[in-house]
Amino acid sequence: MNSVLVGVAGICFVAQLVMLYGRYIQDAPRISLVTGAGYALFWAYLAVTEFFELEFATVGLVVLLLILLPLTVVSVRRQRRDNRTRSA
C-alpha cells in the first residue's frame, strides 16, 4: 500500500466533494455537477484500489478518465460560452 498516494487521493476526494457541494448550492449546470461527481468517484476509486492493492486499478482508472475528460471539455466550453453571453 502506498500510503502517500492513498492520503493524497483521500484529500482530493474530500476537496472534490466540498467543491461539488459549492457548485450545487450555486445552482451550477447539471453537466458541471456530473463532471464533479465523476472526479470525486475517480479519487475514491484511486484511494480504495491503492488501499487494498487491487491489480485491476489501472484499467478502471483509464476507463474513468476516458469518460471524464470529454465531460470536462464540454463543461469548460459551456462555461466559456456562458461567460461570453453574460459579458456581451
C-alpha positions, 0 to 999 in steps of 0.5 A: 500500500502506498500510503502517500498516494492513498492520503493524497487521493483521500484529500482530493476526494474530500476537496472534490466533494466540498467543491461539488457541494459549492457548485450545487448550492450555486445552482451550477449546470447539471453537466458541471455537477456530473463532471464533479461527481465523476472526479470525486468517484475517480479519487475514491476509486484511486484511494480504495484500489491503492488501499487494498492493492487491487491489480485491476486499478489501472484499467478502471482508472483509464476507463474513468478518465476516458469518460471524464475528460470529454465531460470536462471539455464540454463543461469548460466550453459551456462555461466559456460560452456562458461567460461570453453571453453574460459579458456581451 
